[in-house]
Protein backbone atom coordinates (compact mmCIF):
# COMPACT_ATOMS: atom_id res chain seq x y z
CA UNK A 1 0.00 0.00 0.00
CA UNK A 2 2.76 2.50 0.90
CA UNK A 3 4.54 1.93 -2.41
CA UNK A 4 1.28 2.45 -4.32
CA UNK A 5 0.67 5.75 -2.51
CA UNK A 6 4.23 6.89 -3.24
CA UNK A 7 3.66 6.17 -6.93
CA UNK A 8 0.35 8.04 -6.85
CA UNK A 9 2.07 11.12 -5.38
CA UNK A 10 4.45 11.08 -8.35
CA UNK A 11 1.55 10.61 -10.79
CA UNK A 12 -0.55 13.43 -9.32
CA UNK A 13 2.44 15.76 -9.01
CA UNK A 14 2.90 15.35 -12.75
CA UNK A 15 -0.83 15.88 -13.33
CA UNK A 16 -0.65 19.15 -11.39
CA UNK A 17 2.18 20.34 -13.64
CA UNK A 18 0.46 19.18 -16.85
CA UNK A 19 -2.81 20.88 -15.90
CA UNK A 20 -1.09 24.15 -14.97
CA UNK A 21 -2.21 23.98 -11.34
CA UNK A 22 1.41 24.36 -10.19
CA UNK A 23 4.42 26.10 -11.64
CA UNK A 24 7.98 25.03 -10.92
CA UNK A 25 8.25 23.52 -7.46
CA UNK A 26 5.46 25.62 -5.94
CA UNK A 27 2.75 23.64 -4.21
CA UNK A 28 2.77 20.29 -2.46
CA UNK A 29 0.84 17.06 -2.05
CA UNK A 30 0.36 14.52 0.71
CA UNK A 31 -1.56 11.36 1.47
CA UNK A 32 -2.52 9.91 4.81
CA UNK A 33 -0.66 6.63 5.20
CA UNK A 34 -2.41 5.65 8.45
CA UNK A 35 -3.39 7.30 11.74
CA UNK A 36 0.24 8.04 12.57
CA UNK A 37 1.97 8.88 9.25
CA UNK A 38 1.55 10.79 6.03
CA UNK A 39 3.62 10.77 2.85
CA UNK A 40 4.53 14.16 1.38
CA UNK A 41 6.36 15.51 -1.60
CA UNK A 42 9.90 16.67 -0.81
CA UNK A 43 10.86 20.32 -0.55
CA UNK A 44 12.10 22.18 -3.62
CA UNK A 45 12.32 19.33 -6.14
CA UNK A 46 10.85 19.44 -9.65
CA UNK A 47 7.70 17.31 -9.89
CA UNK A 48 8.68 15.97 -13.30
CA UNK A 49 11.86 14.43 -11.87
CA UNK A 50 10.43 12.90 -8.69
CA UNK A 51 10.35 9.16 -8.06
CA UNK A 52 8.36 7.13 -5.56
CA UNK A 53 11.49 6.82 -3.41
CA UNK A 54 11.67 10.63 -3.11
CA UNK A 55 8.42 10.84 -1.14
CA UNK A 56 8.93 11.61 2.54
CA UNK A 57 7.28 9.72 5.39
CA UNK A 58 6.30 12.19 8.14
CA UNK A 59 4.82 11.55 11.57
CA UNK A 60 1.59 13.59 11.73
CA UNK A 61 1.78 14.46 15.44
CA UNK A 62 5.47 15.40 15.68
CA UNK A 63 6.45 16.26 12.08
CA UNK A 64 9.54 14.05 12.42
CA UNK A 65 10.46 12.55 9.10
CA UNK A 66 12.42 9.65 7.69
CA UNK A 67 15.16 9.75 5.08
CA UNK A 68 17.62 12.28 3.72
CA UNK A 69 15.15 14.44 1.77
CA UNK A 70 13.30 17.19 3.61
CA UNK A 71 9.51 17.13 3.36
CA UNK A 72 7.60 20.11 2.03
CA UNK A 73 7.90 23.21 4.21
CA UNK A 74 4.10 23.03 4.48
CA UNK A 75 4.17 19.62 6.21
CA UNK A 76 2.62 21.24 9.30
CA UNK A 77 -0.30 22.52 7.25
CA UNK A 78 -0.97 19.02 5.92
CA UNK A 79 -0.63 17.53 9.41
CA UNK A 80 -3.02 20.09 10.93
CA UNK A 81 -5.65 19.20 8.35
CA UNK A 82 -5.24 15.45 8.95
CA UNK A 83 -5.50 16.01 12.70
CA UNK A 84 -8.68 18.06 12.42
CA UNK A 85 -10.29 16.06 9.61
CA UNK A 86 -10.23 12.26 10.03
CA UNK A 87 -12.25 11.99 6.79
CA UNK A 88 -9.40 13.48 4.72
CA UNK A 89 -7.06 11.06 2.95
CA UNK A 90 -5.17 13.59 0.79
CA UNK A 91 -4.22 17.27 0.82
CA UNK A 92 -3.05 19.32 -2.17
CA UNK A 93 -1.77 22.90 -1.92
CA UNK A 94 -1.32 24.89 -5.12
CA UNK A 95 -0.55 28.40 -6.33
CA UNK A 96 -2.87 28.13 -9.32
CA UNK A 97 -3.73 31.18 -11.41
CA UNK A 98 -7.37 31.87 -10.56
CA UNK A 99 -7.16 30.77 -6.93
CA UNK A 100 -4.23 33.17 -6.56
CA UNK A 101 -6.36 36.06 -7.83
CA UNK A 102 -8.65 35.57 -4.83
CA UNK A 103 -5.67 34.93 -2.54
CA UNK A 104 -4.02 38.20 -3.64
CA UNK A 105 -7.30 40.11 -3.31
CA UNK A 106 -7.77 38.47 0.11
CA UNK A 107 -11.35 37.52 -0.71
CA UNK A 108 -13.51 34.46 -0.21
CA UNK A 109 -14.20 32.74 -3.53
CA UNK A 110 -17.94 32.63 -4.34
CA UNK A 111 -18.95 29.31 -5.90
CA UNK A 112 -20.88 29.25 -9.16
CA UNK A 113 -24.01 27.14 -9.38
CA UNK A 114 -22.46 24.18 -11.22
CA UNK A 115 -19.85 23.60 -8.49
CA UNK A 116 -21.93 24.18 -5.35
CA UNK A 117 -22.70 20.51 -4.80
CA UNK A 118 -18.97 19.77 -4.49
CA UNK A 119 -17.57 23.07 -3.16
CA UNK A 120 -20.46 24.59 -1.19
CA UNK A 121 -21.58 28.22 -1.41
CA UNK A 122 -18.12 29.76 -1.11
CA UNK A 123 -14.52 28.92 -0.36
CA UNK A 124 -13.44 30.76 2.77
CA UNK A 125 -10.29 32.84 2.93
CA UNK A 126 -7.66 31.83 5.49
CA UNK A 127 -6.13 34.88 7.14
CA UNK A 128 -2.60 35.64 6.02
CA UNK A 129 0.32 34.08 7.85
CA UNK A 130 3.88 33.38 6.81
CA UNK A 131 4.46 30.10 4.94
CA UNK A 132 5.38 27.16 7.15
CA UNK A 133 4.16 28.78 10.39
CA UNK A 134 1.75 27.55 13.05
CA UNK A 135 -0.45 30.57 12.32
CA UNK A 136 -0.77 29.45 8.68
CA UNK A 137 -1.66 25.92 9.81
CA UNK A 138 -4.31 27.21 12.24
CA UNK A 139 -5.79 29.82 9.89
CA UNK A 140 -6.05 27.40 6.97
CA UNK A 141 -7.53 24.53 8.98
CA UNK A 142 -10.05 27.00 10.41
CA UNK A 143 -11.03 28.41 7.00
CA UNK A 144 -11.27 24.90 5.55
CA UNK A 145 -13.64 23.70 8.27
CA UNK A 146 -15.65 20.82 6.84
CA UNK A 147 -15.36 22.09 3.26
CA UNK A 148 -13.41 20.60 0.33
CA UNK A 149 -11.13 23.60 -0.08
CA UNK A 150 -10.05 27.04 1.08
CA UNK A 151 -8.26 30.09 -0.30
CA UNK A 152 -5.07 31.09 1.52
CA UNK A 153 -4.48 34.85 1.68
CA UNK A 154 -1.49 35.78 -0.53
CA UNK A 155 -0.64 32.08 -0.79
CA UNK A 156 -2.91 30.08 -3.12
CA UNK A 157 -5.36 27.37 -2.17
CA UNK A 158 -5.71 24.05 -0.43
CA UNK A 159 -7.96 21.18 -1.48
CA UNK A 160 -8.75 17.98 0.37
CA UNK A 161 -10.28 14.67 -0.60
CA UNK A 162 -10.74 11.08 0.43
CA UNK A 163 -7.78 10.19 -1.80
CA UNK A 164 -5.43 11.85 -4.30
CA UNK A 165 -7.82 11.48 -7.23
CA UNK A 166 -10.57 13.20 -5.27
CA UNK A 167 -8.30 16.00 -3.97
CA UNK A 168 -6.98 16.59 -7.51
CA UNK A 169 -10.56 16.80 -8.83
CA UNK A 170 -11.32 19.39 -6.13
CA UNK A 171 -8.24 21.42 -7.19
CA UNK A 172 -9.47 21.41 -10.77
CA UNK A 173 -12.98 22.46 -9.72
CA UNK A 174 -11.69 25.28 -7.52
CA UNK A 175 -9.56 26.63 -10.36
CA UNK A 176 -12.36 26.25 -12.93
CA UNK A 177 -14.79 27.91 -10.50
CA UNK A 178 -12.45 30.88 -10.06
CA UNK A 179 -12.08 31.22 -13.83
CA UNK A 180 -15.83 31.08 -14.47
CA UNK A 181 -16.63 33.47 -11.65
CA UNK A 182 -14.08 36.07 -12.76
CA UNK A 183 -15.09 35.85 -16.43
CA UNK A 184 -18.81 36.21 -15.73
CA UNK A 185 -18.84 38.89 -13.01
C-alpha positions in Angstrom: 0.0 0.0 0.0 2.8 2.5 0.9 4.5 1.9 -2.4 1.3 2.5 -4.3 0.7 5.8 -2.5 4.2 6.9 -3.2 3.7 6.2 -6.9 0.3 8.0 -6.8 2.1 11.1 -5.4 4.5 11.1 -8.4 1.6 10.6 -10.8 -0.6 13.4 -9.3 2.4 15.8 -9.0 2.9 15.3 -12.7 -0.8 15.9 -13.3 -0.7 19.1 -11.4 2.2 20.3 -13.6 0.5 19.2 -16.9 -2.8 20.9 -15.9 -1.1 24.2 -15.0 -2.2 24.0 -11.3 1.4 24.4 -10.2 4.4 26.1 -11.6 8.0 25.0 -10.9 8.2 23.5 -7.5 5.5 25.6 -5.9 2.7 23.6 -4.2 2.8 20.3 -2.5 0.8 17.1 -2.0 0.4 14.5 0.7 -1.6 11.4 1.5 -2.5 9.9 4.8 -0.7 6.6 5.2 -2.4 5.7 8.4 -3.4 7.3 11.7 0.2 8.0 12.6 2.0 8.9 9.3 1.6 10.8 6.0 3.6 10.8 2.8 4.5 14.2 1.4 6.4 15.5 -1.6 9.9 16.7 -0.8 10.9 20.3 -0.6 12.1 22.2 -3.6 12.3 19.3 -6.1 10.8 19.4 -9.6 7.7 17.3 -9.9 8.7 16.0 -13.3 11.9 14.4 -11.9 10.4 12.9 -8.7 10.4 9.2 -8.1 8.4 7.1 -5.6 11.5 6.8 -3.4 11.7 10.6 -3.1 8.4 10.8 -1.1 8.9 11.6 2.5 7.3 9.7 5.4 6.3 12.2 8.1 4.8 11.5 11.6 1.6 13.6 11.7 1.8 14.5 15.4 5.5 15.4 15.7 6.4 16.3 12.1 9.5 14.1 12.4 10.5 12.5 9.1 12.4 9.6 7.7 15.2 9.8 5.1 17.6 12.3 3.7 15.2 14.4 1.8 13.3 17.2 3.6 9.5 17.1 3.4 7.6 20.1 2.0 7.9 23.2 4.2 4.1 23.0 4.5 4.2 19.6 6.2 2.6 21.2 9.3 -0.3 22.5 7.2 -1.0 19.0 5.9 -0.6 17.5 9.4 -3.0 20.1 10.9 -5.6 19.2 8.4 -5.2 15.4 8.9 -5.5 16.0 12.7 -8.7 18.1 12.4 -10.3 16.1 9.6 -10.2 12.3 10.0 -12.2 12.0 6.8 -9.4 13.5 4.7 -7.1 11.1 2.9 -5.2 13.6 0.8 -4.2 17.3 0.8 -3.0 19.3 -2.2 -1.8 22.9 -1.9 -1.3 24.9 -5.1 -0.6 28.4 -6.3 -2.9 28.1 -9.3 -3.7 31.2 -11.4 -7.4 31.9 -10.6 -7.2 30.8 -6.9 -4.2 33.2 -6.6 -6.4 36.1 -7.8 -8.7 35.6 -4.8 -5.7 34.9 -2.5 -4.0 38.2 -3.6 -7.3 40.1 -3.3 -7.8 38.5 0.1 -11.4 37.5 -0.7 -13.5 34.5 -0.2 -14.2 32.7 -3.5 -17.9 32.6 -4.3 -18.9 29.3 -5.9 -20.9 29.3 -9.2 -24.0 27.1 -9.4 -22.5 24.2 -11.2 -19.8 23.6 -8.5 -21.9 24.2 -5.3 -22.7 20.5 -4.8 -19.0 19.8 -4.5 -17.6 23.1 -3.2 -20.5 24.6 -1.2 -21.6 28.2 -1.4 -18.1 29.8 -1.1 -14.5 28.9 -0.4 -13.4 30.8 2.8 -10.3 32.8 2.9 -7.7 31.8 5.5 -6.1 34.9 7.1 -2.6 35.6 6.0 0.3 34.1 7.9 3.9 33.4 6.8 4.5 30.1 4.9 5.4 27.2 7.1 4.2 28.8 10.4 1.8 27.5 13.1 -0.4 30.6 12.3 -0.8 29.5 8.7 -1.7 25.9 9.8 -4.3 27.2 12.2 -5.8 29.8 9.9 -6.0 27.4 7.0 -7.5 24.5 9.0 -10.0 27.0 10.4 -11.0 28.4 7.0 -11.3 24.9 5.5 -13.6 23.7 8.3 -15.7 20.8 6.8 -15.4 22.1 3.3 -13.4 20.6 0.3 -11.1 23.6 -0.1 -10.1 27.0 1.1 -8.3 30.1 -0.3 -5.1 31.1 1.5 -4.5 34.9 1.7 -1.5 35.8 -0.5 -0.6 32.1 -0.8 -2.9 30.1 -3.1 -5.4 27.4 -2.2 -5.7 24.0 -0.4 -8.0 21.2 -1.5 -8.7 18.0 0.4 -10.3 14.7 -0.6 -10.7 11.1 0.4 -7.8 10.2 -1.8 -5.4 11.9 -4.3 -7.8 11.5 -7.2 -10.6 13.2 -5.3 -8.3 16.0 -4.0 -7.0 16.6 -7.5 -10.6 16.8 -8.8 -11.3 19.4 -6.1 -8.2 21.4 -7.2 -9.5 21.4 -10.8 -13.0 22.5 -9.7 -11.7 25.3 -7.5 -9.6 26.6 -10.4 -12.4 26.3 -12.9 -14.8 27.9 -10.5 -12.5 30.9 -10.1 -12.1 31.2 -13.8 -15.8 31.1 -14.5 -16.6 33.5 -11.7 -14.1 36.1 -12.8 -15.1 35.8 -16.4 -18.8 36.2 -15.7 -18.8 38.9 -13.0 
